[in-house]
Amino acid sequence: MAIESAGMYADFMDERVAQITEACTACGKCFEVCPMNAYDNFSGANSEQVTSGVLGILNGKKFSLEAQKWVENCEKSGVCIEACPEDVNPREMISYAKLKLKESAGELSEIKVESRDYFQVLSRTIRLMAALQIEPEVFKRLTAVRGGKKTSAESVFYFGCNILQTPHILLSCMDVFDRMGLDYEVAGGVAHCCGINHIRRGDLEGGAAMGRRSLDMFKAYNPENVITFCPTCQMQYTENINIYSGPQGDSLPFIHISRYLMERIDDLKALFIRPVNKRVAVHLHGGTDGVEENVQGILRNVPGLEVVEIEQHADHGYQCPTLHVPGAKDALHEKLFASAVAAGADSIATIYHGCHRDLCGEEGNHPVEVENFMSILGQAMGFEYPDWTKTFKLYEDMDRVLDEAGDLLRANGLNPENVREQLQKSLYS
C-alpha cells in the first residue's frame, strides 16, 4: 500500500524506529568510525552513551548534547553501515533522528513554510543556471511533464533536478545513451523532485507526495529499470523507498548510471573512437554502493587514459555540497588537489554534478583540469559539450558572463540585469 500522507509515513517511520530500537545495542561502533568526529569537539565522548542518546532522540526520551550534535553532523558517508555488528543501517537511523529533532523543534506549519521557501529558492536557482547555458527548447525537452503520451520505454533516465545547473553533464549522459541505442524516456527537473528537500526539513507530507508522484510517473512507462545520476535521488529511492511505496515495496529497480554502463562495458568500448591521453585522478566519495569502483573501472577502459591513484578524504560525505561540518569540505578539497598535483595528474574527474559545481571553479588555482567523467567518455566518443558552469566561474566577472550569455538569458525570458544578483550568488558564493 502506498504512503500518501504525512500521518501514514509517520506511522511507518515509527514502525522502523521500533525495529531499529530493538536491533541496536548502542555499542557505539558507528560513532567510533564516523569521519566527521575529527572536525568537532567530541573529545572524551563515550561512544555507547552517544548512540544511546540517538535512541533517546528516536523514542522521545532523554538524550545528550553530544548525541544531538552527532546526529546533526551526519554527512551520510555510509562508513557506519559496515561497522554495525547488528546489521542496523545507522545512516537510516540517524536520518529518522534528524526528523525527530525537526519535529520537536517547530510547529508543522512553520516546517511547511520553511520547506516551501527553501524549495522555491532552489527551484529558481536551478532554472536560472539552466537558462544561462541551454536553449529554451532544450530545457523544455528535458523537463516537460509528458503525462501518458508514451506508454512504454526500456528505461527511464531520472536525472533529478540539480544536474540542470551543469547541463553539459546531463547532455553527455543522453548522448552516450543515444549512441548505445538505448530506448529510454528522460525525467527530471524541479517538478519531478525525489522529495528529499522537503523531507530533510521535516515536511514529510510534501516530500512524500512529491517523491510518490515522480515514482508513479516512472512506473507509467513500465520500464525495465530507472537509471539515476544524482546520489541523493539514488539513496532516496533505494534506502528510503518506503516513504513513497509503503512497506510492500512496490518500487522499481533503480540503477546508478555508473553500474548501468559498467555492466555494458563491451558495448561502451565499441563506441570509443579516440584516445584520451591524460592522467586522471577520480574524485571519490563513499556512501553510494559501488559507484566509485564502477566509474574507475569504466575510465580504465578509455583508450589512452591512465587512472592515477591518489590519497584523498573519500570518506567525507557522499558528495561535496552536503558537507556542512566546519572544516570538512576545505580539508577534502585541499588534500584532493594537492594529491592530484603531486601524482602528476592532468585532470581530476568528478563523479557527481554537485561535486563538479564545487570543484570546477578551483581549476584556476591549480595546475590540473576539473572535468566530469561523462565528459571524458564523450571525448573518447568524439563529442564534448562546453562546460559553461566552469567557464563562467573561472571568469569571476559578472559583466563578462552577462555579456556572453545575455542573448540566451533573454531567449529564456529573463532580463540579464534583473538576475545579476542571483547569478552572482549562484556562481561565486
N, C-alpha and C positions, 0 to 999 in steps of 0.2 A: 504493500500500500504506500502510495506516495505521501510525503510530508508536505502539506500545503499551507500550514500556518505556523506562526511562532510557537503557539501552545503545543502543537504536535511535535515540533522539533525539540522544544524544551523537555517534553516527556521522554523523547528518545535520548537526549543528552543526559538526563538524569539516570536513565537505564544504563548507559555506557559508563557514567560516573560510578554507579553501584558495582558494575563489573570490574572496573579499574581498581576501586577501593578494596574489593575482595581479593584481587590478584596481587596488588602492590604490597610488598613487605616493608617499604620505606628503608631499604638497605642503603640508599644513598649513592649507588653506583652511577646513576645518571648524572647526579650533581658533580661527582668527582671528575668525570671526563668532559664536562662542559667547557668548551674553549673560551666562552665569554667571561668566565670567572677570573681570568687573568687581568681583565680590564676594570674590575670593580673590587670594592673592598670587602671581600669575603674571608679575610684572614681570620683564622680561628673558628670559622663556622663549622658546626658539626653537620656532616652530610646527612646523617639519619634524621636529625632534627629538622633540617631544611625540607627534606622530602616528606616528612610527617606533616610539616606545615602546609605543603602543597595539598595533601589530602584534606587538611583542615579547611583550606580555601574551597575545595570542591564540595565539601559537605556542610558548609556554613558553620564551622567550628573555629576555635581559636587557632590563629596562625601567627608566625613571627614576621618581623620586618624583613629578615633575610629571605624567607620563603616568598614573600611578595616581590621583593626585588629580583630574585632569580626568575620568577615567572615573567616579570616584565622585561627581563633581559633576553629572553629566548629569541634566538635568530634562526631557529629551525634547521640547524646544521645536520641533524639526524645522527650525530655521533652517539647520542644517548641510547638509540634504539638497539644497537648491537651490544651495548654494555649491560642492558637489563637482563638479569638471570631468570626473570619470571615471565618473559615474553610479553610484557606490557609495552605499548608504544608510548614512551614518555613524551614524545613530541605531541601526540594526540592529547595526552593527559594535561599537559601544560596549556594547550590551546583551549581546553574546556575551563581550566583555571583562570585564564585571561578573561574569558567570557563571564565567569562568575564574579570576578573583580569589577568588570564593567557594570554588571547587573546591580551590584551592591553600591556602586559609586554614584549612580544617577537614575533619574526617572526615565521611564521608557520614552516619553515624549521628547525629552532632551536628547536621548540617544538617537532617536529617529531624525531629529533636526540636524545633529552633528553629522550623522551618516549621509543624509541628503546633501548637505552643504559641501562636504568633502568630495562626494562623487560628482557633483556639478562642477567643481573646480577642476578635478581630474579630467572630466569629460571635455571641458573647454581646452585644457592644455593639450590633450591628445589630438583633438580636431585641429587646433591651431598648428601644431607641429607637423601634422599631415598636410595641411593646406600650404605650408611653407615649401613642401617638397614634391607633391604629386598633383597631377591634373585632376579637376573635379570629376571627370568621367571615371578615372581610375579609382578614386575614393568611393564613388557610388557603387562601382562594381564589387569592391571589397566588402562593403558594409551594408549592402542592400538587404532589407527584410524580404525574403523571397516567398514566404508563405508556402504553398504546396505546388509551386509551378513545376518543380522537378520531383518526380516521385521516388527515384532511387539513385544511388551512387555507390560505387565500390567503397569509397572512403569519404569522410568529412575531414577537411583540414581546418581545425579550430585553432586560430592564432591568438585568441584572446583580444585584448584591447590595446595594451601599452606598446606593442610592437609597431603600431602605426606611427609612433614617434621616430622610428628608424625604418621607414618603408622599404629601403633598399634590401634589408634582410628578408622581409616578407615577400617581396617580388622575386628575390633569388630562390626562395623555397618553391614558389609556384612555377618558376621557370624550370627548376630541376624536375618537379613532378610532371610538367608538360613533356619534357624530353624523355622521361621514363614511360610515358604513355599511361599514366595513372588516370582512371576515371574517378574524379573527385568533385566535391562541392566545397566551396570555401565559406567559412562562417567566422565572424568576429566583429570587433568594434564595440563601442560602449553599450549599444543596445543588446549585445549578446555577452555581457559580462558573466563570469562564473559566480558572482555574488560575494566574493571574498572581501571586497572593500566595505561592504555593509556589515558582514558578519564580524570582521575584526573590530568594528566599532560597537558591537553589541546589538545591531539591528538584525535579529535572526529572521524576522518575518520578511523584511525587504530583501536580504541576501538569499534566503531560501527560495523565495518566489522568482527572483531573477535567475538564479542558477538552474532551477527547475524548468523555467521557460526555455532556456538555452538547450538544456538536455532534451526536452521534448522536440525541439527543432532538429537536433541531431538524429533522433530516433525516427523522425518522419521520413528520412532518406533511406531507412533500412540499410545502413552501411555495414560492411564487414568490420570496420574499425573507425575510431576517431583519432586522427593524428594531431598531436599537440606540439606546440613550441614553447609556450610560457611555462616555467617550472611551477609557478603558483597555481595555474589552472590544472596542471597535471596532478599536483598533490590534492587539490580540492576535489577533483573528480575521481580520485582513487582512494586516498585515505579517508576523505570526508564525504564520500558519495551518499551516505545515508541521510545527509542533510536534505538531499533532493529526492531520493528514491525510496526512502523508508528502509526498514530492516531487511526486507526481502531482496534488496539489491538489484532492482530491475534496471540495471545500468547497461552500458556498452563497453566493449573492450577499448580502453584508451591506451594509446601507444605513443611515446615521445618520438619525434621525428628522427632523432639520432638512432634509436633502436630500429625504426622502420627502414632507414637507409642501410644500417649495418647488416640487417637480415637480407638485404638485396644488394650486397656489395659487388657481386659479379656484374649485375645489371648496371650498377652505377659506374664501375670501372670501364665498361664498354663505351661509356659516353665521354670519357676523358680523352681529349684530343691534343692538349697542350701540356708541356711540363711546367710546373710552378717551382722554379728554382729558388727556394727560400729555406732558411732555418726558422722553424716556427715553434714557439712555446705556447702551449694551450693554457689559458686561464681557467683554473679549476675551482669548483665549489663542491662540497658534499651535499647530502640531503636528498638527492634525486637518484634513485636506484639505477646504476649502470650508465647514466648519461655521459659522464666524463670519460669512462672507458670506451664507450661507443664512438664518441667524437674523435678521440685519439686514434682508435682503430680505423675509422674512415679516412682520416687525414694521412695515415701511414700508407694508404693505397693510392694517394695522389702522386702521379709521376713527377720526379724531380724534388719533391718536398721531403725535408728531414724534420721530424718532430723531436724537439730538444726537451729533455727532462730538466726541470729547474726546481729549486726549493721555493715553496710558497705556502701561504696560510690557506690551504684548501679546505680546512675545517671551519672556516669563518662564514657561517650562514649558508644559505643556498643560492644567494645572488647578492650583488653589491648594494643595490638600492635599499634593501631591507635592513642593512647593518646600521643600527642607531646607537649602539653602546659606544660611548665616547672613546675614541682612540682605536677602535677595532678596524674601521674602514681604512683609516690612514695607515695603520700598520700593514694591512693587507696589500694596499697599493704600493707602498714603499718597498716592501720585500719583493713583490711581483716584478716591478720594473728593474730594481737593482739586480735581481737574479737573472732576468732575461738578458740584460745587457752584459752581465758577467759571463753568461754562457755563449755569447756571440750570436744571439737570436736576431734575425732580421725583423721578425714580426711576433706580436702577441695576438693569438687567435682567441677571441671571446666566444663563449657558447651562447649565452643568453643576451637578449636585446637590452635588458636593464643594465647589465654589466657593461655592455658596449657604450651606452649613453654615459655612464660614469667614467669610463676609462679613455674614450677616444679623444677627449679634449686635452689629455695629458701627453698626447703624442708630440706636441711641440716642445716639451720639456725633456724629452728622452730620445736617444738615437735609435728608436725602434718604432716600427709601424704598429698600429692597432687596427685590426680588421676582424670581422665575424667569420666563423668557419664556413658559413654558407657562401660568403663572397669568394673564399678560396676555392670551393667546389665550382662556382661559376667560372672563375679564371681557368680552371682545368678543362671546362667545357667550352670555353671560348666566348663567354659573355661576362659582363660586370656592370652592375648598376651603381651610379655615383652615390657616395655616402655624404649626402648634404649635411646631415647632422654633425658629422666630424668636421667637414669643411667650414661650416658656419661657426662652430665652437672655436676652431683654431683662428678664425678671423679676429675674434674678440673686438668686434667693431659692428655695432648695430646699424650704423649708416650704410656700411658696405653690404650687410645682409639684406636690408630693405631695398637697396638699390638693385641688387641682383635678383631678389625674389619678389619684388613688388608686383610685377605683372601676374605672377602665379597667384599671389595672395588675392589680387583683385579678381582674377578669374574664379577664385573660390568664394567670392562675395565678401571679401574683407578689405577694409581700408588699412593700408600698411601703418599709417601713423596712429590709428586707433588701437592697434595691437602691439605697438612698440614696447610698452612697459611689460606686458605679459610675456612677450617673446624674450625680453631681456632676462626675466626671471627663469624662463624655461631653458634658455641656452647657457646662462652664465651664473646662475645661483647654485 
